[in-house]
Amino acid sequence: MWLGAIYLVARLPPHAADDVAAVRTLAEEHGVALIPGSACGAPGHIRVCYANLPLEQTREAAARLRRGLQALVDGGAGRRA
């Protein structure tokens, strides 16, 4: 088995640009753990790491991430206080 990490960086929508709040909400409400872009020098972004999970767990995590990101885009997660 190959071990390693693969990263994806994505810009958050303007209404949810507080990356720390978005990451906290995605973890608490959707069960996905991400890194706020500000921790990597990219405020207003999120960093997703995906690798080393069995295929079925990867699919489940991707479905949770999709639902969480859709809620964020729709204005239901990660809004600035």
mmCIF file of the N, C-alpha and C atoms, coordinates in Angstrom:
data_MODEL
# 
_entry.id   MODEL 
# 
loop_
_atom_site.group_PDB 
_atom_site.id 
_atom_site.type_symbol 
_atom_site.label_atom_id 
_atom_site.label_alt_id 
_atom_site.label_comp_id 
_atom_site.label_asym_id 
_atom_site.label_entity_id 
_atom_site.label_seq_id 
_atom_site.pdbx_PDB_ins_code 
_atom_site.Cartn_x 
_atom_site.Cartn_y 
_atom_site.Cartn_z 
_atom_site.occupancy 
_atom_site.B_iso_or_equiv 
_atom_site.pdbx_formal_charge 
_atom_site.auth_seq_id 
_atom_site.auth_comp_id 
_atom_site.auth_asym_id 
_atom_site.auth_atom_id 
_atom_site.pdbx_PDB_model_num 
ATOM 1   N N  . MET A 1 1  ? 0.848   -1.170 0.000  1.00 0.00 ? 1  MET A N  1 
ATOM 2   C CA . MET A 1 1  ? 0.000   0.000  0.000  1.00 0.00 ? 1  MET A CA 1 
ATOM 3   C C  . MET A 1 1  ? 0.898   1.239  0.000  1.00 0.00 ? 1  MET A C  1 
ATOM 4   N N  . TRP A 1 2  ? 0.485   2.234  -0.757 1.00 0.00 ? 2  TRP A N  1 
ATOM 5   C CA . TRP A 1 2  ? 1.185   3.515  -0.785 1.00 0.00 ? 2  TRP A CA 1 
ATOM 6   C C  . TRP A 1 2  ? 0.663   4.386  0.345  1.00 0.00 ? 2  TRP A C  1 
ATOM 7   N N  . LEU A 1 3  ? 1.564   5.021  1.032  1.00 0.00 ? 3  LEU A N  1 
ATOM 8   C CA . LEU A 1 3  ? 1.175   5.950  2.082  1.00 0.00 ? 3  LEU A CA 1 
ATOM 9   C C  . LEU A 1 3  ? 1.592   7.350  1.665  1.00 0.00 ? 3  LEU A C  1 
ATOM 10  N N  . GLY A 1 4  ? 0.758   8.306  1.975  1.00 0.00 ? 4  GLY A N  1 
ATOM 11  C CA . GLY A 1 4  ? 1.088   9.673  1.619  1.00 0.00 ? 4  GLY A CA 1 
ATOM 12  C C  . GLY A 1 4  ? -0.115  10.560 1.794  1.00 0.00 ? 4  GLY A C  1 
ATOM 13  N N  . ALA A 1 5  ? -0.015  11.738 1.290  1.00 0.00 ? 5  ALA A N  1 
ATOM 14  C CA . ALA A 1 5  ? -1.104  12.696 1.412  1.00 0.00 ? 5  ALA A CA 1 
ATOM 15  C C  . ALA A 1 5  ? -1.292  13.417 0.089  1.00 0.00 ? 5  ALA A C  1 
ATOM 16  N N  . ILE A 1 6  ? -2.502  13.723 -0.198 1.00 0.00 ? 6  ILE A N  1 
ATOM 17  C CA . ILE A 1 6  ? -2.855  14.497 -1.376 1.00 0.00 ? 6  ILE A CA 1 
ATOM 18  C C  . ILE A 1 6  ? -3.690  15.667 -0.874 1.00 0.00 ? 6  ILE A C  1 
ATOM 19  N N  . TYR A 1 7  ? -3.359  16.870 -1.314 1.00 0.00 ? 7  TYR A N  1 
ATOM 20  C CA . TYR A 1 7  ? -4.031  18.069 -0.818 1.00 0.00 ? 7  TYR A CA 1 
ATOM 21  C C  . TYR A 1 7  ? -4.803  18.768 -1.925 1.00 0.00 ? 7  TYR A C  1 
ATOM 22  N N  . LEU A 1 8  ? -5.881  19.370 -1.520 1.00 0.00 ? 8  LEU A N  1 
ATOM 23  C CA . LEU A 1 8  ? -6.687  20.210 -2.383 1.00 0.00 ? 8  LEU A CA 1 
ATOM 24  C C  . LEU A 1 8  ? -6.950  21.495 -1.614 1.00 0.00 ? 8  LEU A C  1 
ATOM 25  N N  . VAL A 1 9  ? -6.712  22.622 -2.244 1.00 0.00 ? 9  VAL A N  1 
ATOM 26  C CA . VAL A 1 9  ? -6.995  23.917 -1.625 1.00 0.00 ? 9  VAL A CA 1 
ATOM 27  C C  . VAL A 1 9  ? -8.136  24.554 -2.399 1.00 0.00 ? 9  VAL A C  1 
ATOM 28  N N  . ALA A 1 10 ? -9.145  25.034 -1.682 1.00 0.00 ? 10 ALA A N  1 
ATOM 29  C CA . ALA A 1 10 ? -10.317 25.638 -2.330 1.00 0.00 ? 10 ALA A CA 1 
ATOM 30  C C  . ALA A 1 10 ? -10.636 26.975 -1.677 1.00 0.00 ? 10 ALA A C  1 
ATOM 31  N N  . ARG A 1 11 ? -11.012 27.931 -2.499 1.00 0.00 ? 11 ARG A N  1 
ATOM 32  C CA . ARG A 1 11 ? -11.415 29.248 -2.005 1.00 0.00 ? 11 ARG A CA 1 
ATOM 33  C C  . ARG A 1 11 ? -12.846 29.175 -1.484 1.00 0.00 ? 11 ARG A C  1 
ATOM 34  N N  . LEU A 1 12 ? -13.090 29.795 -0.359 1.00 0.00 ? 12 LEU A N  1 
ATOM 35  C CA . LEU A 1 12 ? -14.434 29.844 0.219  1.00 0.00 ? 12 LEU A CA 1 
ATOM 36  C C  . LEU A 1 12 ? -15.232 30.957 -0.435 1.00 0.00 ? 12 LEU A C  1 
ATOM 37  N N  . PRO A 1 13 ? -16.569 30.828 -0.450 1.00 0.00 ? 13 PRO A N  1 
ATOM 38  C CA . PRO A 1 13 ? -17.383 31.922 -0.986 1.00 0.00 ? 13 PRO A CA 1 
ATOM 39  C C  . PRO A 1 13 ? -17.238 33.165 -0.112 1.00 0.00 ? 13 PRO A C  1 
ATOM 40  N N  . PRO A 1 14 ? -17.405 34.346 -0.690 1.00 0.00 ? 14 PRO A N  1 
ATOM 41  C CA . PRO A 1 14 ? -17.200 35.589 0.062  1.00 0.00 ? 14 PRO A CA 1 
ATOM 42  C C  . PRO A 1 14 ? -18.000 35.667 1.366  1.00 0.00 ? 14 PRO A C  1 
ATOM 43  N N  . HIS A 1 15 ? -19.219 35.165 1.383  1.00 0.00 ? 15 HIS A N  1 
ATOM 44  C CA . HIS A 1 15 ? -20.030 35.256 2.599  1.00 0.00 ? 15 HIS A CA 1 
ATOM 45  C C  . HIS A 1 15 ? -19.555 34.298 3.688  1.00 0.00 ? 15 HIS A C  1 
ATOM 46  N N  . ALA A 1 16 ? -18.623 33.396 3.363  1.00 0.00 ? 16 ALA A N  1 
ATOM 47  C CA . ALA A 1 16 ? -18.109 32.425 4.334  1.00 0.00 ? 16 ALA A CA 1 
ATOM 48  C C  . ALA A 1 16 ? -16.586 32.452 4.353  1.00 0.00 ? 16 ALA A C  1 
ATOM 49  N N  . ALA A 1 17 ? -15.988 33.611 4.140  1.00 0.00 ? 17 ALA A N  1 
ATOM 50  C CA . ALA A 1 17 ? -14.538 33.718 4.003  1.00 0.00 ? 17 ALA A CA 1 
ATOM 51  C C  . ALA A 1 17 ? -13.774 33.532 5.309  1.00 0.00 ? 17 ALA A C  1 
ATOM 52  N N  . ASP A 1 18 ? -14.456 33.484 6.444  1.00 0.00 ? 18 ASP A N  1 
ATOM 53  C CA . ASP A 1 18 ? -13.781 33.209 7.721  1.00 0.00 ? 18 ASP A CA 1 
ATOM 54  C C  . ASP A 1 18 ? -13.460 31.717 7.743  1.00 0.00 ? 18 ASP A C  1 
ATOM 55  N N  . ASP A 1 19 ? -12.260 31.375 7.307  1.00 0.00 ? 19 ASP A N  1 
ATOM 56  C CA . ASP A 1 19 ? -11.901 29.968 7.126  1.00 0.00 ? 19 ASP A CA 1 
ATOM 57  C C  . ASP A 1 19 ? -11.883 29.181 8.429  1.00 0.00 ? 19 ASP A C  1 
ATOM 58  N N  . VAL A 1 20 ? -11.530 29.802 9.526  1.00 0.00 ? 20 VAL A N  1 
ATOM 59  C CA . VAL A 1 20 ? -11.528 29.098 10.812 1.00 0.00 ? 20 VAL A CA 1 
ATOM 60  C C  . VAL A 1 20 ? -12.962 28.742 11.217 1.00 0.00 ? 20 VAL A C  1 
ATOM 61  N N  . ALA A 1 21 ? -13.879 29.682 11.069 1.00 0.00 ? 21 ALA A N  1 
ATOM 62  C CA . ALA A 1 21 ? -15.288 29.411 11.397 1.00 0.00 ? 21 ALA A CA 1 
ATOM 63  C C  . ALA A 1 21 ? -15.863 28.354 10.466 1.00 0.00 ? 21 ALA A C  1 
ATOM 64  N N  . ALA A 1 22 ? -15.528 28.416 9.186  1.00 0.00 ? 22 ALA A N  1 
ATOM 65  C CA . ALA A 1 22 ? -16.037 27.431 8.225  1.00 0.00 ? 22 ALA A CA 1 
ATOM 66  C C  . ALA A 1 22 ? -15.544 26.032 8.572  1.00 0.00 ? 22 ALA A C  1 
ATOM 67  N N  . VAL A 1 23 ? -14.261 25.906 8.888  1.00 0.00 ? 23 VAL A N  1 
ATOM 68  C CA . VAL A 1 23 ? -13.695 24.602 9.236  1.00 0.00 ? 23 VAL A CA 1 
ATOM 69  C C  . VAL A 1 23 ? -14.329 24.064 10.515 1.00 0.00 ? 23 VAL A C  1 
ATOM 70  N N  . ARG A 1 24 ? -14.524 24.938 11.489 1.00 0.00 ? 24 ARG A N  1 
ATOM 71  C CA . ARG A 1 24 ? -15.151 24.511 12.753 1.00 0.00 ? 24 ARG A CA 1 
ATOM 72  C C  . ARG A 1 24 ? -16.571 24.002 12.489 1.00 0.00 ? 24 ARG A C  1 
ATOM 73  N N  . THR A 1 25 ? -17.326 24.743 11.711 1.00 0.00 ? 25 THR A N  1 
ATOM 74  C CA . THR A 1 25 ? -18.703 24.345 11.416 1.00 0.00 ? 25 THR A CA 1 
ATOM 75  C C  . THR A 1 25 ? -18.752 23.048 10.621 1.00 0.00 ? 25 THR A C  1 
ATOM 76  N N  . LEU A 1 26 ? -17.882 22.913 9.634  1.00 0.00 ? 26 LEU A N  1 
ATOM 77  C CA . LEU A 1 26 ? -17.862 21.681 8.837  1.00 0.00 ? 26 LEU A CA 1 
ATOM 78  C C  . LEU A 1 26 ? -17.522 20.471 9.706  1.00 0.00 ? 26 LEU A C  1 
ATOM 79  N N  . ALA A 1 27 ? -16.633 20.642 10.660 1.00 0.00 ? 27 ALA A N  1 
ATOM 80  C CA . ALA A 1 27 ? -16.287 19.538 11.562 1.00 0.00 ? 27 ALA A CA 1 
ATOM 81  C C  . ALA A 1 27 ? -17.448 19.210 12.496 1.00 0.00 ? 27 ALA A C  1 
ATOM 82  N N  . GLU A 1 28 ? -18.022 20.230 13.105 1.00 0.00 ? 28 GLU A N  1 
ATOM 83  C CA . GLU A 1 28 ? -19.079 20.007 14.094 1.00 0.00 ? 28 GLU A CA 1 
ATOM 84  C C  . GLU A 1 28 ? -20.383 19.530 13.481 1.00 0.00 ? 28 GLU A C  1 
ATOM 85  N N  . GLU A 1 29 ? -20.743 20.076 12.329 1.00 0.00 ? 29 GLU A N  1 
ATOM 86  C CA . GLU A 1 29 ? -22.048 19.769 11.748 1.00 0.00 ? 29 GLU A CA 1 
ATOM 87  C C  . GLU A 1 29 ? -22.023 18.665 10.688 1.00 0.00 ? 29 GLU A C  1 
ATOM 88  N N  . HIS A 1 30 ? -20.837 18.417 10.099 1.00 0.00 ? 30 HIS A N  1 
ATOM 89  C CA . HIS A 1 30 ? -20.796 17.467 8.982  1.00 0.00 ? 30 HIS A CA 1 
ATOM 90  C C  . HIS A 1 30 ? -19.754 16.368 9.158  1.00 0.00 ? 30 HIS A C  1 
ATOM 91  N N  . GLY A 1 31 ? -18.995 16.424 10.243 1.00 0.00 ? 31 GLY A N  1 
ATOM 92  C CA . GLY A 1 31 ? -18.051 15.350 10.535 1.00 0.00 ? 31 GLY A CA 1 
ATOM 93  C C  . GLY A 1 31 ? -16.866 15.264 9.589  1.00 0.00 ? 31 GLY A C  1 
ATOM 94  N N  . VAL A 1 32 ? -16.433 16.400 9.055  1.00 0.00 ? 32 VAL A N  1 
ATOM 95  C CA . VAL A 1 32 ? -15.237 16.406 8.213  1.00 0.00 ? 32 VAL A CA 1 
ATOM 96  C C  . VAL A 1 32 ? -14.188 17.314 8.841  1.00 0.00 ? 32 VAL A C  1 
ATOM 97  N N  . ALA A 1 33 ? -12.956 16.871 8.827  1.00 0.00 ? 33 ALA A N  1 
ATOM 98  C CA . ALA A 1 33 ? -11.862 17.644 9.407  1.00 0.00 ? 33 ALA A CA 1 
ATOM 99  C C  . ALA A 1 33 ? -11.025 18.233 8.274  1.00 0.00 ? 33 ALA A C  1 
ATOM 100 N N  . LEU A 1 34 ? -10.935 19.539 8.253  1.00 0.00 ? 34 LEU A N  1 
ATOM 101 C CA . LEU A 1 34 ? -10.174 20.267 7.251  1.00 0.00 ? 34 LEU A CA 1 
ATOM 102 C C  . LEU A 1 34 ? -9.198  21.196 7.958  1.00 0.00 ? 34 LEU A C  1 
ATOM 103 N N  . ILE A 1 35 ? -8.310  21.772 7.198  1.00 0.00 ? 35 ILE A N  1 
ATOM 104 C CA . ILE A 1 35 ? -7.368  22.754 7.723  1.00 0.00 ? 35 ILE A CA 1 
ATOM 105 C C  . ILE A 1 35 ? -7.778  24.125 7.205  1.00 0.00 ? 35 ILE A C  1 
ATOM 106 N N  . PRO A 1 36 ? -7.882  25.136 8.077  1.00 0.00 ? 36 PRO A N  1 
ATOM 107 C CA . PRO A 1 36 ? -8.172  26.479 7.570  1.00 0.00 ? 36 PRO A CA 1 
ATOM 108 C C  . PRO A 1 36 ? -6.995  26.970 6.738  1.00 0.00 ? 36 PRO A C  1 
ATOM 109 N N  . GLY A 1 37 ? -7.298  27.607 5.631  1.00 0.00 ? 37 GLY A N  1 
ATOM 110 C CA . GLY A 1 37 ? -6.245  28.110 4.768  1.00 0.00 ? 37 GLY A CA 1 
ATOM 111 C C  . GLY A 1 37 ? -5.314  29.079 5.463  1.00 0.00 ? 37 GLY A C  1 
ATOM 112 N N  . SER A 1 38 ? -5.834  29.829 6.435  1.00 0.00 ? 38 SER A N  1 
ATOM 113 C CA . SER A 1 38 ? -4.993  30.795 7.146  1.00 0.00 ? 38 SER A CA 1 
ATOM 114 C C  . SER A 1 38 ? -3.843  30.104 7.874  1.00 0.00 ? 38 SER A C  1 
ATOM 115 N N  . ALA A 1 39 ? -3.993  28.835 8.216  1.00 0.00 ? 39 ALA A N  1 
ATOM 116 C CA . ALA A 1 39 ? -2.912  28.089 8.857  1.00 0.00 ? 39 ALA A CA 1 
ATOM 117 C C  . ALA A 1 39 ? -1.801  27.750 7.867  1.00 0.00 ? 39 ALA A C  1 
ATOM 118 N N  . CYS A 1 40 ? -2.088  27.901 6.587  1.00 0.00 ? 40 CYS A N  1 
ATOM 119 C CA . CYS A 1 40 ? -1.128  27.566 5.527  1.00 0.00 ? 40 CYS A CA 1 
ATOM 120 C C  . CYS A 1 40 ? -0.769  28.785 4.688  1.00 0.00 ? 40 CYS A C  1 
ATOM 121 N N  . GLY A 1 41 ? -1.115  29.965 5.185  1.00 0.00 ? 41 GLY A N  1 
ATOM 122 C CA . GLY A 1 41 ? -0.811  31.185 4.454  1.00 0.00 ? 41 GLY A CA 1 
ATOM 123 C C  . GLY A 1 41 ? -1.814  31.542 3.374  1.00 0.00 ? 41 GLY A C  1 
ATOM 124 N N  . ALA A 1 42 ? -3.023  30.942 3.436  1.00 0.00 ? 42 ALA A N  1 
ATOM 125 C CA . ALA A 1 42 ? -4.043  31.209 2.429  1.00 0.00 ? 42 ALA A CA 1 
ATOM 126 C C  . ALA A 1 42 ? -5.388  31.505 3.097  1.00 0.00 ? 42 ALA A C  1 
ATOM 127 N N  . PRO A 1 43 ? -5.511  32.659 3.768  1.00 0.00 ? 43 PRO A N  1 
ATOM 128 C CA . PRO A 1 43 ? -6.785  32.975 4.411  1.00 0.00 ? 43 PRO A CA 1 
ATOM 129 C C  . PRO A 1 43 ? -7.919  33.006 3.393  1.00 0.00 ? 43 PRO A C  1 
ATOM 130 N N  . GLY A 1 44 ? -9.106  32.622 3.853  1.00 0.00 ? 44 GLY A N  1 
ATOM 131 C CA . GLY A 1 44 ? -10.262 32.588 2.967  1.00 0.00 ? 44 GLY A CA 1 
ATOM 132 C C  . GLY A 1 44 ? -10.349 31.318 2.142  1.00 0.00 ? 44 GLY A C  1 
ATOM 133 N N  . HIS A 1 45 ? -9.491  30.351 2.460  1.00 0.00 ? 45 HIS A N  1 
ATOM 134 C CA . HIS A 1 45 ? -9.467  29.069 1.760  1.00 0.00 ? 45 HIS A CA 1 
ATOM 135 C C  . HIS A 1 45 ? -9.558  27.929 2.781  1.00 0.00 ? 45 HIS A C  1 
ATOM 136 N N  . ILE A 1 46 ? -9.786  26.728 2.284  1.00 0.00 ? 46 ILE A N  1 
ATOM 137 C CA . ILE A 1 46 ? -9.696  25.523 3.102  1.00 0.00 ? 46 ILE A CA 1 
ATOM 138 C C  . ILE A 1 46 ? -8.722  24.571 2.438  1.00 0.00 ? 46 ILE A C  1 
ATOM 139 N N  . ARG A 1 47 ? -8.092  23.725 3.243  1.00 0.00 ? 47 ARG A N  1 
ATOM 140 C CA . ARG A 1 47 ? -7.209  22.699 2.700  1.00 0.00 ? 47 ARG A CA 1 
ATOM 141 C C  . ARG A 1 47 ? -7.782  21.343 3.074  1.00 0.00 ? 47 ARG A C  1 
ATOM 142 N N  . VAL A 1 48 ? -7.981  20.528 2.069  1.00 0.00 ? 48 VAL A N  1 
ATOM 143 C CA . VAL A 1 48 ? -8.507  19.176 2.238  1.00 0.00 ? 48 VAL A CA 1 
ATOM 144 C C  . VAL A 1 48 ? -7.355  18.209 2.001  1.00 0.00 ? 48 VAL A C  1 
ATOM 145 N N  . CYS A 1 49 ? -7.185  17.260 2.876  1.00 0.00 ? 49 CYS A N  1 
ATOM 146 C CA . CYS A 1 49 ? -6.195  16.203 2.687  1.00 0.00 ? 49 CYS A CA 1 
ATOM 147 C C  . CYS A 1 49 ? -6.958  14.894 2.533  1.00 0.00 ? 49 CYS A C  1 
ATOM 148 N N  . TYR A 1 50 ? -6.653  14.180 1.484  1.00 0.00 ? 50 TYR A N  1 
ATOM 149 C CA . TYR A 1 50 ? -7.313  12.890 1.292  1.00 0.00 ? 50 TYR A CA 1 
ATOM 150 C C  . TYR A 1 50 ? -6.295  11.866 0.836  1.00 0.00 ? 50 TYR A C  1 
ATOM 151 N N  . ALA A 1 51 ? -6.249  10.788 1.540  1.00 0.00 ? 51 ALA A N  1 
ATOM 152 C CA . ALA A 1 51 ? -5.363  9.673  1.205  1.00 0.00 ? 51 ALA A CA 1 
ATOM 153 C C  . ALA A 1 51 ? -5.450  8.638  2.315  1.00 0.00 ? 51 ALA A C  1 
ATOM 154 N N  . ASN A 1 52 ? -5.043  7.451  2.004  1.00 0.00 ? 52 ASN A N  1 
ATOM 155 C CA . ASN A 1 52 ? -4.844  6.371  2.975  1.00 0.00 ? 52 ASN A CA 1 
ATOM 156 C C  . ASN A 1 52 ? -6.111  5.866  3.658  1.00 0.00 ? 52 ASN A C  1 
ATOM 157 N N  . LEU A 1 53 ? -7.272  6.099  3.079  1.00 0.00 ? 53 LEU A N  1 
ATOM 158 C CA . LEU A 1 53 ? -8.499  5.511  3.605  1.00 0.00 ? 53 LEU A CA 1 
ATOM 159 C C  . LEU A 1 53 ? -8.962  4.423  2.652  1.00 0.00 ? 53 LEU A C  1 
ATOM 160 N N  . PRO A 1 54 ? -9.573  3.376  3.179  1.00 0.00 ? 54 PRO A N  1 
ATOM 161 C CA . PRO A 1 54 ? -10.194 2.396  2.287  1.00 0.00 ? 54 PRO A CA 1 
ATOM 162 C C  . PRO A 1 54 ? -11.251 3.093  1.419  1.00 0.00 ? 54 PRO A C  1 
ATOM 163 N N  . LEU A 1 55 ? -11.492 2.548  0.254  1.00 0.00 ? 55 LEU A N  1 
ATOM 164 C CA . LEU A 1 55 ? -12.371 3.179  -0.727 1.00 0.00 ? 55 LEU A CA 1 
ATOM 165 C C  . LEU A 1 55 ? -13.740 3.528  -0.150 1.00 0.00 ? 55 LEU A C  1 
ATOM 166 N N  . GLU A 1 56 ? -14.366 2.633  0.575  1.00 0.00 ? 56 GLU A N  1 
ATOM 167 C CA . GLU A 1 56 ? -15.707 2.911  1.101  1.00 0.00 ? 56 GLU A CA 1 
ATOM 168 C C  . GLU A 1 56 ? -15.684 4.068  2.097  1.00 0.00 ? 56 GLU A C  1 
ATOM 169 N N  . GLN A 1 57 ? -14.675 4.141  2.942  1.00 0.00 ? 57 GLN A N  1 
ATOM 170 C CA . GLN A 1 57 ? -14.564 5.266  3.876  1.00 0.00 ? 57 GLN A CA 1 
ATOM 171 C C  . GLN A 1 57 ? -14.281 6.572  3.133  1.00 0.00 ? 57 GLN A C  1 
ATOM 172 N N  . THR A 1 58 ? -13.523 6.490  2.053  1.00 0.00 ? 58 THR A N  1 
ATOM 173 C CA . THR A 1 58 ? -13.257 7.675  1.236  1.00 0.00 ? 58 THR A CA 1 
ATOM 174 C C  . THR A 1 58 ? -14.553 8.182  0.621  1.00 0.00 ? 58 THR A C  1 
ATOM 175 N N  . ARG A 1 59 ? -15.371 7.282  0.129  1.00 0.00 ? 59 ARG A N  1 
ATOM 176 C CA . ARG A 1 59 ? -16.664 7.681  -0.450 1.00 0.00 ? 59 ARG A CA 1 
ATOM 177 C C  . ARG A 1 59 ? -17.560 8.333  0.593  1.00 0.00 ? 59 ARG A C  1 
ATOM 178 N N  . GLU A 1 60 ? -17.607 7.748  1.779  1.00 0.00 ? 60 GLU A N  1 
ATOM 179 C CA . GLU A 1 60 ? -18.434 8.301  2.857  1.00 0.00 ? 60 GLU A CA 1 
ATOM 180 C C  . GLU A 1 60 ? -17.951 9.693  3.253  1.00 0.00 ? 60 GLU A C  1 
ATOM 181 N N  . ALA A 1 61 ? -16.631 9.851  3.394  1.00 0.00 ? 61 ALA A N  1 
ATOM 182 C CA . ALA A 1 61 ? -16.073 11.151 3.768  1.00 0.00 ? 61 ALA A CA 1 
ATOM 183 C C  . ALA A 1 61 ? -16.341 12.190 2.675  1.00 0.00 ? 61 ALA A C  1 
ATOM 184 N N  . ALA A 1 62 ? -16.216 11.775 1.421  1.00 0.00 ? 62 ALA A N  1 
ATOM 185 C CA . ALA A 1 62 ? -16.473 12.695 0.310  1.00 0.00 ? 62 ALA A CA 1 
ATOM 186 C C  . ALA A 1 62 ? -17.933 13.132 0.288  1.00 0.00 ? 62 ALA A C  1 
ATOM 187 N N  . ALA A 1 63 ? -18.845 12.234 0.608  1.00 0.00 ? 63 ALA A N  1 
ATOM 188 C CA . ALA A 1 63 ? -20.272 12.587 0.644  1.00 0.00 ? 63 ALA A CA 1 
ATOM 189 C C  . ALA A 1 63 ? -20.545 13.591 1.765  1.00 0.00 ? 63 ALA A C  1 
ATOM 190 N N  . ARG A 1 64 ? -19.929 13.390 2.942  1.00 0.00 ? 64 ARG A N  1 
ATOM 191 C CA . ARG A 1 64 ? -20.101 14.343 4.048  1.00 0.00 ? 64 ARG A CA 1 
ATOM 192 C C  . ARG A 1 64 ? -19.509 15.701 3.688  1.00 0.00 ? 64 ARG A C  1 
ATOM 193 N N  . LEU A 1 65 ? -18.341 15.686 3.054  1.00 0.00 ? 65 LEU A N  1 
ATOM 194 C CA . LEU A 1 65 ? -17.709 16.930 2.640  1.00 0.00 ? 65 LEU A CA 1 
ATOM 195 C C  . LEU A 1 65 ? -18.574 17.657 1.623  1.00 0.00 ? 65 LEU A C  1 
ATOM 196 N N  . ARG A 1 66 ? -19.121 16.934 0.674  1.00 0.00 ? 66 ARG A N  1 
ATOM 197 C CA . ARG A 1 66 ? -19.983 17.560 -0.336 1.00 0.00 ? 66 ARG A CA 1 
ATOM 198 C C  . ARG A 1 66 ? -21.193 18.221 0.307  1.00 0.00 ? 66 ARG A C  1 
ATOM 199 N N  . ARG A 1 67 ? -21.846 17.498 1.221  1.00 0.00 ? 67 ARG A N  1 
ATOM 200 C CA . ARG A 1 67 ? -23.016 18.071 1.898  1.00 0.00 ? 67 ARG A CA 1 
ATOM 201 C C  . ARG A 1 67 ? -22.626 19.313 2.704  1.00 0.00 ? 67 ARG A C  1 
ATOM 202 N N  . GLY A 1 68 ? -21.502 19.241 3.383  1.00 0.00 ? 68 GLY A N  1 
ATOM 203 C CA . GLY A 1 68 ? -21.053 20.379 4.175  1.00 0.00 ? 68 GLY A CA 1 
ATOM 204 C C  . GLY A 1 68 ? -20.706 21.583 3.324  1.00 0.00 ? 68 GLY A C  1 
ATOM 205 N N  . LEU A 1 69 ? -20.004 21.352 2.221  1.00 0.00 ? 69 LEU A N  1 
ATOM 206 C CA . LEU A 1 69 ? -19.650 22.463 1.339  1.00 0.00 ? 69 LEU A CA 1 
ATOM 207 C C  . LEU A 1 69 ? -20.883 23.060 0.674  1.00 0.00 ? 69 LEU A C  1 
ATOM 208 N N  . GLN A 1 70 ? -21.845 22.214 0.330  1.00 0.00 ? 70 GLN A N  1 
ATOM 209 C CA . GLN A 1 70 ? -23.078 22.743 -0.256 1.00 0.00 ? 70 GLN A CA 1 
ATOM 210 C C  . GLN A 1 70 ? -23.820 23.612 0.750  1.00 0.00 ? 70 GLN A C  1 
ATOM 211 N N  . ALA A 1 71 ? -23.865 23.181 2.008  1.00 0.00 ? 71 ALA A N  1 
ATOM 212 C CA . ALA A 1 71 ? -24.497 23.999 3.052  1.00 0.00 ? 71 ALA A CA 1 
ATOM 213 C C  . ALA A 1 71 ? -23.769 25.326 3.202  1.00 0.00 ? 71 ALA A C  1 
ATOM 214 N N  . LEU A 1 72 ? -22.450 25.285 3.113  1.00 0.00 ? 72 LEU A N  1 
ATOM 215 C CA . LEU A 1 72 ? -21.666 26.505 3.223  1.00 0.00 ? 72 LEU A CA 1 
ATOM 216 C C  . LEU A 1 72 ? -21.975 27.445 2.050  1.00 0.00 ? 72 LEU A C  1 
ATOM 217 N N  . VAL A 1 73 ? -22.008 26.912 0.850  1.00 0.00 ? 73 VAL A N  1 
ATOM 218 C CA . VAL A 1 73 ? -22.322 27.731 -0.335 1.00 0.00 ? 73 VAL A CA 1 
ATOM 219 C C  . VAL A 1 73 ? -23.727 28.313 -0.227 1.00 0.00 ? 73 VAL A C  1 
ATOM 220 N N  . ASP A 1 74 ? -24.651 27.509 0.295  1.00 0.00 ? 74 ASP A N  1 
ATOM 221 C CA . ASP A 1 74 ? -26.042 27.953 0.435  1.00 0.00 ? 74 ASP A CA 1 
ATOM 222 C C  . ASP A 1 74 ? -26.227 28.937 1.603  1.00 0.00 ? 74 ASP A C  1 
ATOM 223 N N  . GLY A 1 75 ? -25.175 29.161 2.373  1.00 0.00 ? 75 GLY A N  1 
ATOM 224 C CA . GLY A 1 75 ? -25.242 30.119 3.465  1.00 0.00 ? 75 GLY A CA 1 
ATOM 225 C C  . GLY A 1 75 ? -25.551 29.525 4.805  1.00 0.00 ? 75 GLY A C  1 
ATOM 226 N N  . GLY A 1 76 ? -25.468 28.187 4.944  1.00 0.00 ? 76 GLY A N  1 
ATOM 227 C CA . GLY A 1 76 ? -25.841 27.561 6.194  1.00 0.00 ? 76 GLY A CA 1 
ATOM 228 C C  . GLY A 1 76 ? -24.686 27.161 7.085  1.00 0.00 ? 76 GLY A C  1 
ATOM 229 N N  . ALA A 1 77 ? -23.453 27.491 6.712  1.00 0.00 ? 77 ALA A N  1 
ATOM 230 C CA . ALA A 1 77 ? -22.310 27.093 7.539  1.00 0.00 ? 77 ALA A CA 1 
ATOM 231 C C  . ALA A 1 77 ? -21.198 28.108 7.370  1.00 0.00 ? 77 ALA A C  1 
ATOM 232 N N  . GLY A 1 78 ? -20.469 28.345 8.440  1.00 0.00 ? 78 GLY A N  1 
ATOM 233 C CA . GLY A 1 78 ? -19.256 29.143 8.377  1.00 0.00 ? 78 GLY A CA 1 
ATOM 234 C C  . GLY A 1 78 ? -19.433 30.630 8.148  1.00 0.00 ? 78 GLY A C  1 
ATOM 235 N N  . ARG A 1 79 ? -20.603 31.158 8.409  1.00 0.00 ? 79 ARG A N  1 
ATOM 236 C CA . ARG A 1 79 ? -20.806 32.596 8.236  1.00 0.00 ? 79 ARG A CA 1 
ATOM 237 C C  . ARG A 1 79 ? -19.982 33.379 9.243  1.00 0.00 ? 79 ARG A C  1 
ATOM 238 N N  . ARG A 1 80 ? -19.591 34.583 8.855  1.00 0.00 ? 80 ARG A N  1 
ATOM 239 C CA . ARG A 1 80 ? -18.884 35.449 9.791  1.00 0.00 ? 80 ARG A CA 1 
ATOM 240 C C  . ARG A 1 80 ? -19.827 35.856 10.903 1.00 0.00 ? 80 ARG A C  1 
ATOM 241 N N  . ALA A 1 81 ? -19.289 35.953 12.094 1.00 0.00 ? 81 ALA A N  1 
ATOM 242 C CA . ALA A 1 81 ? -20.128 36.363 13.237 1.00 0.00 ? 81 ALA A CA 1 
ATOM 243 C C  . ALA A 1 81 ? -20.377 37.839 13.204 1.00 0.00 ? 81 ALA A C  1 
# 
